[in-house]
Amino acid sequence: MNIQVPALGENITTADVTKIMVKAGDTIAVDQPLIELETGKATIEVPATAAGKITALAIKVGDKVKSGQVILTLEGAAAQPETRSQKSEISGQEAVVSATIAASRPSPLVPPPSSPVPPPQIAQPASVSRVPVAAAPSVRQLARELGVEIHDVKGSGTGGRILEEDVKAHAKKLITTAASAPRPSSLDPLLPQIALPDFAQWGEITREPMSTIRRVTAAHLSAAWLTIPHVTQHDRAEITELENLRKRFAERAEKVGAKLTMTAILLKVLAAALKVFPKFNASLDMAKQEIVFKQYIHLGVAVDTERGLLVPVIRDVDKKNIIQLALELNQLGAKARAGKLGPADLTGGTFTITNLGGIGGSFFTPIINAPEVAILGVGRAQKEPCIHHKDQLCSPRLMLPLSLSYDHRLIDGADGARFLRWIIEAIEEPLLISLEG
């Protein structure tokens, strides 16, 4: 029996094999991890669906594989039938992977209202009588939810009965057809391509293929920069007292295996700020002309790794204390650098923070992590002479540079200034978090 690559999710055609955990001659059990795949920025393990002895491996590390491609061959295989709960779990994993890749792809450019693009389906006149089709009520409900015309689906069940798998396959075919259709020529000027010269004419060059993470990052950030009108607000926060407190309580965090960093503290400040300014915790739905306000606060934290920039998400930041956030931040950072982040670790963020203070520099212009509407960049704190507001004396104070980029379609300049000033005041006067946050 052959074990194949499972469905990778809608719109995901290939994945990279990053690790093989078995070899020919091994005897494996059901659900034992076989290989590790990288889809976009996420890593997923593929388990065995049958038990037996491996007679041959059909793939190697570095291969690009497709759904349905053979991974290995077993002898004496005993397959384990999928229960309903297992099918639901697999379907949920596929949905998460699809969401991860969809969030990493460029958003489709929406044509103006004067030239609407028809949906990829076959219109049927209302007057045409149709032959009833054989399908369960749950299958018909699924077709309605996916926007699929049940009469257009070819059934694979007994007597042509339409199954859930038939509806999903038909929906996937429609999406693939729409994605491969040529774009209107009027959009071409918005997507300029720079023609490259022959660099070798001036000297020796080398080429290497872009990694999956680099390809996804390039596509996602290009789409964000192209579609979002960015504005970046800069300011400084005086953190002399806050830094003294951080050092004072660092040992308490170390007792539970956490490292109390300025990023962990800023996460808590940001969570409070987003409750006061909910517009910064929203997204724009331009297709429906609506603002989506999220009643949860999940913060993404940019992590620099050897494989590229990753943004794992810490959930329910407003419900956790700073030590809990520091511990989770350490754990996610370690997973990111080890290449162990799963799809669920990379999705669902409502706001992102990127801290370059460990490397250096001051102000910069971070690119918004769409579909979020704002991102906070943090530089390296430096001592500067300043007049202290309490005693009006000039003394060296530790100043933290902050750069807030926001989507000007939703957030006005005055809103951006007020949001950033609230963050600075909360850093300098932590009681403000309890008073207003």
VEXPA-564565 format. One record per residue (C-alpha): residue number from 0; residue in three letters; x, y, z. Coordinates in Angstrom, 3 decimals, m for minus. Example, Ala and Ser with C-alpha at 12.3 -4.5 7.8 and 13.67 -1.06 7.14 Angstrom:
0  ALA  12.300  m4.500  7.800
1  SER  13.670  m1.060  7.140
END
This chain:
0  MET  0.000  0.000  0.000
1  ASN  1.138  3.562  m0.732
2  ILE  0.931  6.448  1.746
3  GLN  0.335  9.743  m0.007
4  VAL  0.667  13.458  0.733
5  PRO  m2.669  14.568  2.240
6  ALA  m4.743  17.506  1.009
7  LEU  m2.770  20.675  1.738
8  GLY  m5.768  23.008  1.729
9  GLU  m7.482  25.254  m0.774
10  ASN  m5.157  27.137  m3.158
11  ILE  m2.064  25.304  m1.842
12  THR  m0.585  23.293  m4.687
13  THR  2.874  22.325  m3.408
14  ALA  4.905  22.025  m0.209
15  ASP  8.620  21.592  0.497
16  VAL  9.896  18.462  2.243
17  THR  12.075  19.727  5.106
18  LYS  12.524  16.543  7.138
19  ILE  12.069  12.772  6.746
20  MET  11.679  10.911  10.048
21  VAL  11.660  7.307  8.754
22  LYS  13.712  5.156  6.396
23  ALA  13.294  2.055  4.259
24  GLY  13.071  m1.062  6.413
25  ASP  11.415  0.693  9.382
26  THR  8.212  m0.713  10.832
27  ILE  5.778  2.092  11.515
28  ALA  2.521  2.475  13.440
29  VAL  m0.632  4.391  12.618
30  ASP  m0.306  8.142  13.381
31  GLN  3.497  7.946  13.600
32  PRO  5.068  11.121  12.099
33  LEU  6.617  10.394  8.700
34  ILE  7.728  13.669  7.140
35  GLU  7.718  17.384  7.812
36  LEU  6.398  19.788  5.178
37  GLU  6.777  23.552  4.875
38  THR  3.757  25.335  3.415
39  GLY  4.382  29.047  3.283
40  LYS  5.759  29.987  6.700
41  ALA  4.150  27.077  8.541
42  THR  5.510  23.616  9.272
43  ILE  3.213  20.553  9.420
44  GLU  3.884  16.897  10.168
45  VAL  2.336  14.169  8.018
46  PRO  1.379  11.082  10.089
47  ALA  1.063  7.506  8.894
48  THR  m2.442  6.407  7.934
49  ALA  m1.496  2.721  8.088
50  ALA  0.877  0.405  9.935
51  GLY  3.454  m1.839  8.284
52  LYS  7.041  m2.145  7.059
53  ILE  8.446  0.504  4.729
54  THR  9.720  m1.062  1.511
55  ALA  10.551  2.156  m0.367
56  LEU  10.691  5.925  0.093
57  ALA  9.553  7.957  m2.902
58  ILE  10.716  11.412  m1.774
59  LYS  13.772  13.108  m0.293
60  VAL  14.506  16.284  1.659
61  GLY  14.238  19.348  m0.567
62  ASP  11.623  17.868  m2.915
63  LYS  8.495  19.812  m3.791
64  VAL  5.480  17.548  m3.364
65  LYS  1.817  17.793  m4.317
66  SER  m1.333  16.524  m2.689
67  GLY  m1.783  12.849  m3.581
68  GLN  1.907  12.266  m4.354
69  VAL  3.306  8.981  m2.973
70  ILE  5.487  9.364  0.132
71  LEU  6.363  5.700  0.745
72  THR  5.258  2.124  0.139
73  LEU  4.311  m0.336  2.892
74  GLU  4.029  m4.107  3.001
75  GLY  1.722  m5.835  5.454
76  ALA  m0.124  m2.539  5.771
77  ALA  m3.147  m2.278  8.020
78  ALA  m5.058  0.939  7.458
79  GLN  m7.027  2.565  10.254
80  PRO  m10.408  3.875  9.133
81  GLU  m10.964  7.542  9.851
82  THR  m13.562  8.342  12.466
83  ARG  m15.851  11.314  12.062
84  SER  m13.827  13.267  14.636
85  GLN  m10.569  12.507  12.818
86  LYS  m12.054  13.760  9.554
87  SER  m13.164  16.943  11.274
88  GLU  m9.699  17.414  12.739
89  ILE  m8.029  16.959  9.334
90  SER  m10.507  19.361  7.752
91  GLY  m9.725  21.908  10.465
92  GLN  m5.979  21.564  9.896
93  GLU  m6.471  22.082  6.156
94  ALA  m8.507  25.200  6.868
95  VAL  m5.774  26.613  9.113
96  VAL  m3.078  25.911  6.517
97  SER  m5.248  27.525  3.849
98  ALA  m5.726  30.585  6.053
99  THR  m1.982  30.837  6.655
100  ILE  m1.145  30.784  2.961
101  ALA  m4.041  33.058  2.054
102  ALA  m2.775  35.614  4.592
103  SER  0.663  35.403  3.002
104  ARG  m0.517  35.900  m0.578
105  PRO  m1.126  39.270  m2.267
106  SER  m4.722  40.414  m1.866
107  PRO  m6.608  40.375  m5.174
108  LEU  m6.980  43.817  m6.671
109  VAL  m10.651  44.788  m6.756
110  PRO  m11.776  46.460  m9.984
111  PRO  m13.882  49.636  m9.763
112  PRO  m17.671  49.243  m9.362
113  SER  m18.197  50.248  m12.991
114  SER  m16.556  47.050  m14.223
115  PRO  m17.580  44.212  m11.897
116  VAL  m16.005  40.809  m12.472
117  PRO  m18.638  38.034  m12.591
118  PRO  m18.167  35.113  m10.181
119  PRO  m16.713  31.885  m11.619
120  GLN  m19.939  29.972  m11.994
121  ILE  m22.377  29.078  m14.742
122  ALA  m25.539  31.164  m14.606
123  GLN  m28.785  29.227  m15.051
124  PRO  m32.018  30.870  m16.196
125  ALA  m34.692  30.733  m13.521
126  SER  m37.228  29.357  m15.997
127  VAL  m35.226  26.214  m16.824
128  SER  m36.667  23.102  m15.157
129  ARG  m34.093  20.850  m13.541
130  VAL  m33.939  17.162  m12.790
131  PRO  m33.733  16.570  m9.014
132  VAL  m30.309  15.420  m7.854
133  ALA  m29.516  12.842  m5.189
134  ALA  m27.795  14.520  m2.233
135  ALA  m28.190  14.521  1.525
136  PRO  m29.461  17.709  3.243
137  SER  m26.033  18.234  4.839
138  VAL  m24.426  18.095  1.376
139  ARG  m26.902  20.641  0.014
140  GLN  m26.183  22.903  3.014
141  LEU  m22.428  22.646  2.318
142  ALA  m23.022  23.566  m1.339
143  ARG  m24.996  26.652  m0.313
144  GLU  m22.271  27.741  2.140
145  LEU  m19.586  27.379  m0.550
146  GLY  m21.667  29.124  m3.205
147  VAL  m21.771  26.005  m5.390
148  GLU  m24.754  25.193  m7.620
149  ILE  m25.657  21.639  m6.587
150  HIS  m26.953  20.769  m10.082
151  ASP  m23.508  21.472  m11.574
152  VAL  m21.768  18.940  m9.340
153  LYS  m21.005  15.485  m10.686
154  GLY  m21.739  12.812  m8.087
155  SER  m19.364  9.947  m7.400
156  GLY  m21.590  8.001  m5.021
157  THR  m23.838  5.058  m5.747
158  GLY  m26.230  5.888  m8.582
159  GLY  m24.597  9.296  m9.064
160  ARG  m25.323  10.443  m5.512
161  ILE  m23.470  13.674  m4.674
162  LEU  m21.111  13.451  m1.683
163  GLU  m19.410  16.151  0.390
164  GLU  m16.121  15.391  m1.377
165  ASP  m17.772  16.067  m4.744
166  VAL  m18.967  19.513  m3.611
167  LYS  m15.516  20.429  m2.249
168  ALA  m13.786  19.232  m5.427
169  HIS  m16.175  21.279  m7.581
170  ALA  m15.588  24.386  m5.451
171  LYS  m11.830  23.907  m5.725
172  LYS  m12.140  23.595  m9.506
173  LEU  m14.058  26.880  m9.695
174  ILE  m11.468  28.673  m7.551
175  THR  m8.566  27.266  m9.591
176  THR  m10.245  28.290  m12.836
177  ALA  m10.844  31.817  m11.554
178  ALA  m7.272  32.131  m10.274
179  SER  m5.802  31.050  m13.627
180  ALA  m7.987  33.419  m15.653
181  PRO  m6.117  36.370  m17.191
182  ARG  m6.344  39.614  m15.229
183  PRO  m7.831  42.699  m16.874
184  SER  m5.170  44.599  m18.778
185  SER  m6.174  47.802  m16.943
186  LEU  m4.537  46.389  m13.803
187  ASP  m1.160  45.803  m15.450
188  PRO  0.156  49.353  m14.837
189  LEU  m0.359  48.790  m11.098
190  LEU  1.971  45.797  m11.137
191  PRO  5.179  47.009  m12.813
192  GLN  7.926  44.503  m13.492
193  ILE  11.497  45.789  m13.613
194  ALA  13.480  44.263  m16.469
195  LEU  16.851  42.980  m15.228
196  PRO  20.045  43.402  m17.218
197  ASP  22.610  40.655  m17.705
198  PHE  24.614  41.175  m14.499
199  ALA  27.284  38.720  m15.650
200  GLN  28.547  41.221  m18.220
201  TRP  30.151  43.235  m15.384
202  GLY  31.635  40.383  m13.383
203  GLU  31.097  37.002  m11.771
204  ILE  27.704  36.270  m10.212
205  THR  26.034  33.372  m8.388
206  ARG  22.336  32.527  m8.143
207  GLU  20.339  30.636  m5.556
208  PRO  16.588  29.914  m5.448
209  MET  14.445  31.934  m3.049
210  SER  13.294  29.969  m0.015
211  THR  9.597  29.395  0.558
212  ILE  9.595  31.904  3.413
213  ARG  11.328  34.531  1.282
214  ARG  8.842  34.030  m1.570
215  VAL  5.850  34.320  0.747
216  THR  7.337  37.364  2.523
217  ALA  8.070  39.112  m0.773
218  ALA  4.550  38.525  m2.100
219  HIS  2.807  39.496  1.150
220  LEU  4.775  42.695  1.764
221  SER  4.533  43.766  m1.885
222  ALA  0.752  43.419  m1.708
223  ALA  0.616  45.293  1.612
224  TRP  2.781  48.151  0.317
225  LEU  0.831  48.324  m2.955
226  THR  m2.676  48.362  m1.459
227  ILE  m2.250  50.160  1.900
228  PRO  m1.530  53.910  2.085
229  HIS  1.069  53.908  4.858
230  VAL  1.678  56.748  7.301
231  THR  4.429  56.432  9.922
232  GLN  4.418  58.446  13.155
233  HIS  7.658  58.757  15.189
234  ASP  8.133  59.632  18.859
235  ARG  10.249  58.809  21.935
236  ALA  9.318  57.349  25.319
237  GLU  11.349  58.028  28.456
238  ILE  11.958  54.589  29.996
239  THR  14.573  55.280  32.694
240  GLU  12.294  54.219  35.566
241  LEU  10.701  51.396  33.568
242  GLU  14.128  49.933  32.764
243  ASN  15.048  50.040  36.470
244  LEU  11.824  48.146  37.265
245  ARG  12.526  45.615  34.515
246  LYS  15.953  44.843  35.961
247  ARG  14.522  44.731  39.475
248  PHE  11.917  42.083  38.631
249  ALA  13.938  40.148  36.016
250  GLU  14.945  37.518  38.570
251  ARG  11.305  36.802  39.399
252  ALA  10.630  36.005  35.745
253  GLU  13.753  33.839  35.491
254  LYS  12.406  31.560  38.243
255  VAL  9.716  30.335  35.840
256  GLY  12.067  30.116  32.864
257  ALA  11.135  33.465  31.311
258  LYS  13.262  36.417  30.281
259  LEU  11.697  39.751  31.174
260  THR  12.300  41.888  28.083
261  MET  11.062  45.292  27.028
262  THR  9.030  43.585  24.292
263  ALA  7.081  41.568  26.879
264  ILE  6.270  44.769  28.780
265  LEU  5.267  46.576  25.590
266  LEU  2.874  43.745  24.720
267  LYS  0.912  44.486  27.879
268  VAL  0.954  48.230  27.185
269  LEU  m0.261  47.640  23.617
270  ALA  m3.103  45.394  24.782
271  ALA  m4.347  48.194  27.028
272  ALA  m3.964  50.780  24.264
273  LEU  m5.972  48.675  21.803
274  LYS  m8.894  48.585  24.239
275  VAL  m8.864  52.371  24.461
276  PHE  m8.431  52.740  20.662
277  PRO  m10.342  49.760  19.132
278  LYS  m9.916  51.104  15.591
279  PHE  m6.258  49.972  15.718
280  ASN  m7.463  46.412  16.460
281  ALA  m9.679  46.290  13.368
282  SER  m9.478  45.356  9.687
283  LEU  m10.972  46.870  6.537
284  ASP  m13.314  44.831  4.333
285  MET  m13.239  46.948  1.178
286  ALA  m15.386  44.468  m0.766
287  LYS  m18.281  44.922  1.686
288  GLN  m17.344  48.504  2.619
289  GLU  m17.236  47.545  6.305
290  ILE  m14.862  47.880  9.265
291  VAL  m14.295  44.614  11.143
292  PHE  m13.758  45.269  14.859
293  LYS  m12.205  42.293  16.680
294  GLN  m13.263  41.621  20.251
295  TYR  m10.008  39.792  20.986
296  ILE  m6.400  40.943  21.170
297  HIS  m3.855  38.602  19.539
298  LEU  m0.498  40.275  19.014
299  GLY  2.071  39.218  16.412
300  VAL  5.756  39.573  17.290
301  ALA  8.282  39.723  14.442
302  VAL  11.130  37.232  14.978
303  ASP  14.400  37.311  13.041
304  THR  15.503  33.774  12.111
305  GLU  18.070  32.203  9.789
306  ARG  15.197  31.183  7.505
307  GLY  13.738  34.693  7.317
308  LEU  11.266  36.913  9.140
309  LEU  8.475  35.088  10.981
310  VAL  5.587  36.593  12.960
311  PRO  4.204  34.162  15.572
312  VAL  1.055  35.273  17.381
313  ILE  0.461  35.482  21.142
314  ARG  m3.250  35.129  21.876
315  ASP  m5.411  36.942  24.438
316  VAL  m2.593  39.255  25.491
317  ASP  m5.010  41.371  27.520
318  LYS  m5.838  38.370  29.731
319  LYS  m2.226  37.472  30.657
320  ASN  0.260  39.045  33.042
321  ILE  3.683  40.225  31.932
322  ILE  5.539  37.156  33.224
323  GLN  3.150  34.874  31.317
324  LEU  3.714  36.952  28.190
325  ALA  7.496  36.822  28.662
326  LEU  7.404  33.031  28.994
327  GLU  5.200  32.575  25.920
328  LEU  7.332  35.042  23.970
329  ASN  10.467  33.007  24.764
330  GLN  8.772  29.745  23.775
331  LEU  7.432  31.067  20.449
332  GLY  10.782  32.666  19.621
333  ALA  12.535  29.336  20.209
334  LYS  9.989  27.507  18.023
335  ALA  10.429  30.079  15.257
336  ARG  14.226  29.780  15.233
337  ALA  13.960  25.967  15.278
338  GLY  11.504  25.976  12.361
339  LYS  8.768  24.348  14.461
340  LEU  5.969  26.893  14.080
341  GLY  2.687  25.388  12.972
342  PRO  m0.110  27.100  11.006
343  ALA  m1.993  27.977  14.197
344  ASP  1.076  29.833  15.532
345  LEU  1.081  32.231  12.569
346  THR  m2.569  33.178  12.095
347  GLY  m5.158  35.347  13.799
348  GLY  m3.000  38.362  14.708
349  THR  m4.734  41.724  15.206
350  PHE  m1.683  44.004  15.626
351  THR  2.082  43.471  15.223
352  ILE  5.150  44.706  17.096
353  THR  8.658  44.545  15.640
354  ASN  11.633  45.314  17.908
355  LEU  15.015  46.020  16.294
356  GLY  16.533  47.340  19.512
357  GLY  18.660  44.232  19.959
358  ILE  20.389  44.986  16.651
359  GLY  20.522  48.777  16.819
360  GLY  19.139  51.800  15.054
361  SER  16.450  54.256  16.036
362  PHE  13.465  55.161  13.839
363  PHE  12.323  53.189  10.788
364  THR  9.189  52.589  8.701
365  PRO  7.695  49.145  9.416
366  ILE  5.316  47.749  6.760
367  ILE  1.835  46.877  8.001
368  ASN  1.163  43.155  8.308
369  ALA  m2.118  43.047  6.335
370  PRO  m4.989  42.496  6.985
371  GLU  m4.039  44.340  10.182
372  VAL  m4.157  48.138  10.054
373  ALA  m1.152  49.132  12.184
374  ILE  2.276  48.005  13.384
375  LEU  4.615  49.368  16.070
376  GLY  8.368  49.474  15.427
377  VAL  10.771  49.726  18.372
378  GLY  14.382  50.911  18.090
379  ARG  17.307  50.784  20.514
380  ALA  16.980  52.860  23.683
381  GLN  19.764  55.418  24.162
382  LYS  20.690  57.836  26.924
383  GLU  20.071  61.438  25.952
384  PRO  20.293  64.703  27.865
385  CYS  16.803  65.996  28.593
386  ILE  14.985  68.224  31.019
387  HIS  13.073  66.115  33.501
388  HIS  9.486  67.340  33.790
389  LYS  9.353  66.980  37.582
390  ASP  12.356  69.021  38.703
391  GLN  13.119  70.855  35.417
392  LEU  16.759  69.773  35.667
393  CYS  18.734  68.506  32.695
394  SER  19.934  64.955  33.227
395  PRO  20.682  61.855  31.120
396  ARG  17.497  59.862  30.525
397  LEU  16.965  56.591  28.650
398  MET  14.845  57.305  25.558
399  LEU  13.089  54.609  23.497
400  PRO  12.400  55.407  19.801
401  LEU  8.969  54.270  18.587
402  SER  7.656  54.176  14.991
403  LEU  3.947  53.588  14.384
404  SER  2.805  52.765  10.836
405  TYR  m0.933  52.780  10.190
406  ASP  m3.434  52.400  7.339
407  HIS  m4.546  55.914  6.392
408  ARG  m7.766  54.569  4.842
409  LEU  m9.049  53.836  8.347
410  ILE  m6.837  55.808  10.727
411  ASP  m6.410  59.565  10.501
412  GLY  m3.211  61.355  11.498
413  ALA  m4.759  62.742  14.681
414  ASP  m5.835  59.211  15.697
415  GLY  m2.302  57.939  15.099
416  ALA  m0.786  60.730  17.172
417  ARG  m3.215  60.165  20.064
418  PHE  m2.624  56.382  20.029
419  LEU  1.156  56.728  20.090
420  ARG  1.046  59.404  22.792
421  TRP  m1.167  57.161  24.957
422  ILE  1.374  54.349  24.626
423  ILE  4.209  56.700  25.618
424  GLU  2.298  58.039  28.612
425  ALA  1.486  54.480  29.722
426  ILE  5.183  53.567  29.482
427  GLU  6.218  56.615  31.480
428  GLU  3.271  56.433  33.943
429  PRO  2.296  52.710  34.234
430  LEU  m0.688  53.544  36.485
431  LEU  m2.435  54.809  33.328
432  ILE  m2.956  51.188  32.255
433  SER  m5.086  50.568  35.341
434  LEU  m6.834  53.950  35.103
435  GLU  m7.871  53.832  31.453
436  GLY  m6.706  50.543  29.892
END
